[in-house]
Amino acid sequence: MRPWLLNYLGPLLEKLVSAHTLVVITDEEVAKPYLPTIIESLQNWNPGARTLSRAIPSGERHKTRDTWAALTDWMLAERCGRDTAVVALGGGVVGDVAGFVAATFMRGVPFVQCPTSLLAMVDASVGGKVGVDTPAGKNLVGAFHQPTAVLVDPTVLRTLPPSHRRAGLAEVLKHGIVADAAYLDQAVAIGPGLVDGTTTEWDGAELVDLIARSIEIKAEVVKQDEREAGIRQILNFGHTIGHAIEAESDYTLLHGDAISTGMVLESTLAERIGIAEPGTSAAVARALAAVGLPTTLPDGMSPDALVERMRADKKARAWRFMLALPRRVGEMATDAGGYGITVDETDLRAVL
C-alpha cells in the first residue's frame, strides 16, 4: 500500500507479472478518471507487452455470468493465451468478476488487484474469493483464486462519493467486531471524517494505518483457513442476513449498507439464543450508527422473502441456516461444529 501508487503502476506490474498480454478490466465509472493514465503507464514501462482494456457497466447488477461470458469471449476473440495476466481496476464488483475471469480463463491465469473503493481495499481484494451472482443469490458461482498482488492506493478514496466511503466502513468495522475491539474504537473515531472528507488526509498516516490494520486482520484469518473450513467463517458475520437484504433490494442497496443491518440483526440473534453477552447487539448498532450506517431493515422488506433468500445461502448446510455470530465485541462464538452456528428458523424470523 502506498499513496499515489496508481501513478506508477507500470513499473510495479513489470516486476510482479511476466505476461505477453495485460488485460485491464474496470468499470465505466472508474475508467473515466483512471484508465487513460494507467494504460499509458503500462505501455511506457512494458512496450513489449500487449495491453488491452475493457470497461463493464458499473454496479452489482452486472456481476453476472453474462458479464463473465462477455469478457472471456472478448479475450478469446483477441487471441489472449495462457501468457495473459488480468489487472482488476475497480471496486468489489470488478475485482470479483475480473478475478473469476482470471480463475477460469485457460484454466487459470495470474491477476493483480488494484482496488479503488474502501470496501474492495479491505475486503473484496483480500483472500482470493472470486465469482458472480445468480438470480438465486450472491456469489453462488465462483472460485478461490489468489491474486499475485494487491496494490492499494488510498488517495483514490477522495474521488468516491461519501455514501461509498461509508459503505466501505461497514467491512472495516466488521473486522473490529470479529477480532479487535480496540481497532473498532479507532475506526469509529476516524470514520465520520473519512465519510464526509473533512478531517481525512488522503495520503496521511492515519488513513494508511486504518486500511492496513483492516487488511491485516482479514489476511491473518485467511492465512489460517484459505478455504473457509474453519476460522475464516467469522468473516461472514453479517453476511447471511446482509446478502439476503442486498439481493431482495435488487441491489439498489450498497453492499456495506446491507451488511451493516445484517450485523445488527445477527448480533441480536446471537443474544436471543444465548450465545452473545447481553448488550452486544446494542454495542454493534452504536458503532455502525456512529459512522452513519443503517441498523434496521428497509421499510417494506418482507421477512418471508429474506428467509427464502437465506435458504439458498452458500453457507447453509443440509438446508439449515448457519451463521457466524459474535460472543462479544472483538470475539466470535464457536460450538462443536466450529464457527458456523446452526440456528432455528423460528429464532431467525424473530429478529427480522
Backbone torsions as a table, in degrees:
resi	resn	phi	psi	omega
1	MET	NA	134.9	-178.9
2	ARG	-159.8	133.2	174.8
3	PRO	-59.8	141.9	177.9
4	TRP	65.2	20.4	-177.0
5	LEU	-59.9	-36.0	-176.8
6	LEU	-64.4	-18.1	179.6
7	ASN	-69.8	-21.5	178.7
8	TYR	-130.4	47.0	179.7
9	LEU	-65.9	-35.3	-177.6
10	GLY	-54.3	-57.5	-179.3
11	PRO	-63.4	-29.9	177.5
12	LEU	-66.8	-47.5	-178.8
13	LEU	-66.1	-31.9	178.5
14	GLU	-59.4	-33.9	179.4
15	LYS	-81.8	-25.8	-171.2
16	LEU	-91.3	-35.8	-175.4
17	VAL	-131.7	146.0	173.7
18	SER	-113.2	109.1	-174.0
19	ALA	-147.5	145.4	174.3
20	HIS	-78.7	-31.6	-179.8
21	THR	-129.5	129.6	172.5
22	LEU	-105.4	123.0	179.6
23	VAL	-109.6	111.8	178.3
24	VAL	-93.7	117.7	176.6
25	ILE	-108.6	125.2	-178.5
26	THR	-139.6	-170.3	172.4
27	ASP	-121.4	171.3	-170.7
28	GLU	-64.5	-31.9	179.8
29	GLU	-74.9	-43.3	-179.4
30	VAL	-71.0	-32.5	-178.1
31	ALA	-59.5	-36.6	-174.7
32	LYS	-58.6	-53.1	-177.0
33	PRO	-84.5	-22.7	-167.4
34	TYR	-117.7	-31.1	-169.5
35	LEU	-61.8	-45.9	-178.2
36	PRO	-58.2	-43.0	179.9
37	THR	-64.4	-40.6	-177.9
38	ILE	-70.1	-41.6	177.3
39	ILE	-61.2	-43.0	178.5
40	GLU	-61.5	-42.4	179.3
41	SER	-63.5	-43.8	179.8
42	LEU	-64.1	-42.4	-178.3
43	GLN	-70.0	-36.5	-179.4
44	ASN	-69.2	-38.4	-174.2
45	TRP	-90.4	-16.2	179.3
46	ASN	-141.7	66.7	-175.0
47	PRO	-64.4	-18.2	179.5
48	GLY	-77.9	-15.1	-179.9
49	ALA	-95.4	149.2	174.9
50	ARG	-87.5	135.7	-179.6
51	THR	-117.2	123.1	177.0
52	LEU	-120.1	153.9	177.4
53	SER	-143.8	151.4	178.8
54	ARG	-147.8	131.1	177.4
55	ALA	-107.6	123.5	177.3
56	ILE	-93.6	160.3	175.1
57	PRO	-59.2	147.5	-177.0
58	SER	-80.1	148.3	171.4
59	GLY	111.3	154.3	-177.7
60	GLU	-60.7	-27.6	-179.6
61	ARG	-62.1	-18.8	-177.4
62	HIS	-102.7	9.4	174.7
63	LYS	-88.2	74.6	-169.0
64	THR	-133.3	168.5	174.5
65	ARG	-64.8	-31.3	177.6
66	ASP	-63.7	-42.0	177.9
67	THR	-64.6	-44.9	177.0
68	TRP	-57.5	-45.1	-178.9
69	ALA	-64.5	-41.9	179.9
70	ALA	-62.6	-40.0	-180.0
71	LEU	-68.6	-45.2	-179.0
72	THR	-69.1	-37.0	175.9
73	ASP	-62.7	-41.4	178.1
74	TRP	-63.1	-43.2	179.4
75	MET	-64.0	-38.6	176.7
76	LEU	-65.8	-40.5	178.0
77	ALA	-63.8	-31.2	177.8
78	GLU	-83.7	3.8	177.7
79	ARG	60.9	39.7	171.5
80	CYS	-71.1	142.8	-179.7
81	GLY	-121.2	-161.1	-179.5
82	ARG	-73.6	-11.2	176.2
83	ASP	-91.5	34.5	178.6
84	THR	-106.1	145.3	170.1
85	ALA	-125.7	141.5	-178.8
86	VAL	-102.7	135.3	174.6
87	VAL	-112.8	117.7	178.7
88	ALA	-93.8	110.1	-177.8
89	LEU	-114.1	99.6	-178.8
90	GLY	160.9	-162.2	-179.9
91	GLY	-86.1	-159.2	-174.5
92	GLY	-63.9	-36.2	179.3
93	VAL	-63.7	-48.1	179.3
94	VAL	-61.6	-44.8	-179.6
95	GLY	-61.3	-41.9	179.9
96	ASP	-67.0	-45.5	-177.9
97	VAL	-69.5	-49.0	-179.2
98	ALA	-62.8	-38.2	177.2
99	GLY	-64.6	-37.8	178.0
100	PHE	-69.6	-36.1	172.9
101	VAL	-58.9	-48.2	-179.0
102	ALA	-64.2	-37.0	-178.5
103	ALA	-66.9	-29.4	-171.8
104	THR	-108.9	-22.0	-177.1
105	PHE	-70.2	124.8	-177.4
106	MET	52.5	32.2	-178.8
107	ARG	64.4	23.3	171.6
108	GLY	121.1	117.6	174.0
109	VAL	-127.5	160.2	-178.9
110	PRO	-66.4	154.0	171.2
111	PHE	-146.9	155.5	-179.4
112	VAL	-122.1	132.9	178.2
113	GLN	-93.3	126.5	172.5
114	CYS	-122.2	80.0	-173.7
115	PRO	-71.3	139.2	-179.0
116	THR	-116.9	5.2	174.6
117	SER	-122.8	155.8	178.8
118	LEU	-61.1	-41.8	-179.9
119	LEU	-60.5	-43.0	179.8
120	ALA	-68.5	-37.3	-178.9
121	MET	-61.2	-44.3	-171.9
122	VAL	-96.6	-10.9	-173.5
123	ASP	-135.4	-69.2	-168.7
124	ALA	-63.4	-31.7	-175.9
125	SER	-84.6	-9.3	-174.3
126	VAL	-110.1	126.6	172.7
127	GLY	117.3	-16.9	172.9
128	GLY	86.3	4.8	175.2
129	LYS	-80.1	126.0	177.8
130	VAL	-135.6	155.2	179.6
131	GLY	161.8	-172.5	-177.3
132	VAL	-134.7	164.2	177.3
133	ASP	-89.8	162.0	173.5
134	THR	-132.2	168.8	176.1
135	PRO	-57.3	-24.1	-179.4
136	ALA	-79.3	-19.8	-179.1
137	GLY	161.0	178.9	-175.7
138	LYS	-82.6	140.4	168.4
139	ASN	57.8	31.8	-178.3
140	LEU	-84.2	-12.7	174.7
141	VAL	-124.2	118.4	-176.7
142	GLY	-175.7	-165.3	-175.4
143	ALA	-156.8	169.1	166.5
144	PHE	-100.9	120.6	-178.5
145	HIS	-148.9	104.0	-174.0
146	GLN	-74.0	135.3	175.6
147	PRO	-69.6	151.4	173.8
148	THR	-63.7	-36.8	178.6
149	ALA	-157.7	155.8	171.2
150	VAL	-119.9	116.8	-175.3
151	LEU	-108.3	110.8	-172.6
152	VAL	-109.2	123.3	175.9
153	ASP	-117.0	100.6	-175.1
154	PRO	-65.4	-18.3	-177.6
155	THR	-67.5	-20.4	-179.8
156	VAL	-68.8	-17.8	-179.1
157	LEU	-64.6	-21.4	-179.7
158	ARG	-65.5	-21.8	-178.5
159	THR	-91.6	-5.9	-180.0
160	LEU	-77.6	147.6	170.2
161	PRO	-63.0	147.6	177.8
162	PRO	-52.9	-35.8	-178.9
163	SER	-62.6	-34.0	179.6
164	HIS	-77.2	-35.4	174.7
165	ARG	-64.3	-41.1	178.0
166	ARG	-62.7	-44.5	-179.9
167	ALA	-61.8	-37.8	177.1
168	GLY	-63.1	-32.2	178.7
169	LEU	-63.3	-22.4	178.2
170	ALA	-58.5	-42.8	179.5
171	GLU	-73.7	-34.0	175.4
172	VAL	-60.4	-51.1	179.9
173	LEU	-64.6	-34.6	177.2
174	LYS	-57.8	-42.2	-179.4
175	HIS	-62.8	-35.3	174.5
176	GLY	-68.1	-42.0	-178.3
177	ILE	-63.5	-39.8	-174.9
178	VAL	-84.4	-19.5	-169.9
179	ALA	-144.0	-16.8	-170.4
180	ASP	-157.0	94.3	-176.7
181	ALA	-63.8	-35.4	179.4
182	ALA	-65.7	-38.2	177.3
183	TYR	-65.9	-36.4	176.2
184	LEU	-58.4	-44.7	178.6
185	ASP	-61.0	-41.2	178.3
186	GLN	-61.3	-45.8	-178.2
187	ALA	-65.3	-38.9	178.6
188	VAL	-64.8	-37.2	180.0
189	ALA	-68.2	-38.6	-177.2
190	ILE	-83.7	-29.5	-168.2
191	GLY	-51.9	-51.4	-176.5
192	PRO	-58.8	-39.8	178.1
193	GLY	-68.3	-32.0	176.3
194	LEU	-68.3	-40.1	-179.1
195	VAL	-63.6	-51.0	-175.8
196	ASP	-89.8	-6.5	175.5
197	GLY	76.4	10.9	-172.9
198	THR	-83.4	-30.0	-174.7
199	THR	-121.5	9.9	-175.5
200	THR	-100.7	128.5	167.9
201	GLU	-91.6	114.9	-170.6
202	TRP	-65.6	-22.1	175.5
203	ASP	-112.9	19.7	-176.1
204	GLY	-88.4	162.4	-175.9
205	ALA	-65.6	-33.7	-177.6
206	GLU	-61.0	-46.0	179.3
207	LEU	-69.2	-42.7	178.4
208	VAL	-58.4	-45.1	-179.3
209	ASP	-65.0	-39.5	179.1
210	LEU	-60.5	-48.1	-179.1
211	ILE	-67.3	-43.3	-176.7
212	ALA	-61.5	-42.4	-179.4
213	ARG	-67.8	-37.1	177.7
214	SER	-63.3	-45.0	177.1
215	ILE	-62.0	-41.5	-178.8
216	GLU	-60.9	-43.8	179.5
217	ILE	-59.5	-48.3	-179.0
218	LYS	-66.3	-42.7	-178.1
219	ALA	-62.9	-37.6	178.3
220	GLU	-62.6	-40.0	179.0
221	VAL	-68.7	-46.2	-178.3
222	VAL	-62.8	-37.0	179.5
223	LYS	-59.3	-34.7	-179.9
224	GLN	-77.9	-25.0	-168.6
225	ASP	-156.5	74.0	-174.2
226	GLU	-61.7	-37.3	-171.5
227	ARG	-95.6	11.6	173.5
228	GLU	63.1	41.8	175.7
229	ALA	-92.4	-14.2	-176.2
230	GLY	-144.6	-109.4	-170.0
231	ILE	-63.8	-24.5	179.4
232	ARG	-61.6	-19.2	178.4
233	GLN	-60.0	-23.3	-179.2
234	ILE	-63.9	-25.2	179.9
235	LEU	-71.7	-9.8	176.8
236	ASN	-84.6	1.3	179.4
237	PHE	-53.9	129.7	-179.5
238	GLY	84.4	-10.8	-170.5
239	HIS	-90.7	-22.1	177.5
240	THR	-67.3	-55.0	176.3
241	ILE	-71.4	-38.8	-177.6
242	GLY	-61.8	-43.0	177.7
243	HIS	-63.7	-37.9	178.0
244	ALA	-64.2	-41.8	177.2
245	ILE	-61.9	-45.8	-178.2
246	GLU	-61.4	-46.3	-179.5
247	ALA	-67.5	-40.0	-178.4
248	GLU	-66.9	-25.1	175.8
249	SER	-79.9	1.7	-173.9
250	ASP	58.6	35.5	176.2
251	TYR	61.5	25.8	171.1
252	THR	-80.1	-23.1	174.0
253	LEU	-84.2	140.3	173.2
254	LEU	-67.3	148.7	-177.7
255	HIS	-54.1	-48.3	-177.4
256	GLY	-62.8	-36.3	178.0
257	ASP	-64.5	-42.0	178.9
258	ALA	-67.0	-41.3	-179.4
259	ILE	-67.2	-34.6	177.7
260	SER	-58.2	-51.7	177.5
261	THR	-62.4	-39.0	177.4
262	GLY	-58.3	-39.9	179.7
263	MET	-66.0	-40.1	178.7
264	VAL	-64.6	-46.4	-177.5
265	LEU	-68.3	-37.3	179.7
266	GLU	-71.6	-34.3	175.4
267	SER	-70.9	-33.3	173.3
268	THR	-63.0	-41.8	176.5
269	LEU	-61.1	-42.1	-180.0
270	ALA	-61.7	-38.7	175.6
271	GLU	-67.7	-41.1	-177.2
272	ARG	-59.8	-39.7	-176.5
273	ILE	-93.5	8.7	172.9
274	GLY	81.3	17.3	179.9
275	ILE	-90.4	-40.4	-176.9
276	ALA	-93.6	149.5	174.1
277	GLU	-64.1	145.6	175.5
278	PRO	-56.4	138.6	-179.6
279	GLY	93.2	-7.7	-178.5
280	THR	-63.5	-47.0	-177.3
281	SER	-65.5	-35.5	177.6
282	ALA	-65.6	-39.7	178.6
283	ALA	-65.5	-41.0	177.6
284	VAL	-62.8	-46.5	-179.0
285	ALA	-62.9	-40.3	179.2
286	ARG	-62.2	-43.4	-179.0
287	ALA	-62.7	-45.1	-178.7
288	LEU	-67.9	-43.3	179.7
289	ALA	-64.7	-29.4	-178.1
290	ALA	-63.3	-25.8	178.2
291	VAL	-105.1	9.1	174.5
292	GLY	90.5	12.1	-179.6
293	LEU	-83.4	150.1	-179.6
294	PRO	-72.2	151.6	-178.6
295	THR	-129.5	2.5	179.7
296	THR	-132.6	160.4	178.8
297	LEU	-63.5	145.1	173.1
298	PRO	-59.5	147.4	179.3
299	ASP	-56.5	135.0	173.8
300	GLY	83.2	1.2	-179.1
301	MET	-79.7	128.2	-172.1
302	SER	-82.2	124.5	173.4
303	PRO	-57.7	-38.2	178.5
304	ASP	-59.5	-43.8	-179.8
305	ALA	-65.3	-38.9	179.1
306	LEU	-65.0	-42.5	178.9
307	VAL	-61.2	-42.3	178.3
308	GLU	-63.2	-39.0	175.7
309	ARG	-60.6	-42.0	-176.4
310	MET	-70.4	-21.9	176.9
311	ARG	-62.3	-29.6	-178.8
312	ALA	-93.0	3.6	-177.8
313	ASP	-60.7	138.8	-175.2
314	LYS	-69.1	-13.7	178.1
315	LYS	-85.9	-9.8	-179.8
316	ALA	-67.0	148.7	178.4
317	ARG	-130.4	126.2	-179.8
318	ALA	51.0	41.0	178.5
319	TRP	63.0	19.0	176.0
320	ARG	-99.5	147.8	179.1
321	PHE	-78.6	126.2	-178.9
322	MET	-129.7	123.3	-174.5
323	LEU	-130.1	154.2	169.7
324	ALA	-91.2	121.6	-171.8
325	LEU	-126.1	145.6	-178.7
326	PRO	-81.2	149.6	168.5
327	ARG	-91.7	-38.2	175.1
328	ARG	-162.0	170.8	176.2
329	VAL	-62.9	123.6	-178.8
330	GLY	98.6	-4.1	-178.2
331	GLU	-148.9	133.2	178.7
332	MET	-99.8	155.4	-176.5
333	ALA	-83.7	154.3	172.5
334	THR	-132.8	159.0	168.2
335	ASP	-138.9	-165.5	-176.6
336	ALA	-60.5	-25.5	-179.2
337	GLY	-91.2	4.6	179.8
338	GLY	103.2	-142.6	-175.0
339	TYR	-90.1	-6.8	175.5
340	GLY	-91.8	114.2	-175.7
341	ILE	-98.7	122.7	177.8
342	THR	-79.1	132.1	-178.8
343	VAL	-127.3	152.5	178.1
344	ASP	-78.9	149.5	178.9
345	GLU	-61.6	-34.3	179.8
346	THR	-60.8	-44.8	179.1
347	ASP	-67.3	-39.4	179.6
348	LEU	-62.4	-46.6	-179.9
349	ARG	-63.4	-31.0	-175.3
350	ALA	-65.6	-23.8	-177.8
351	VAL	-98.6	-4.5	-177.4
352	LEU	-86.3	NA	NA
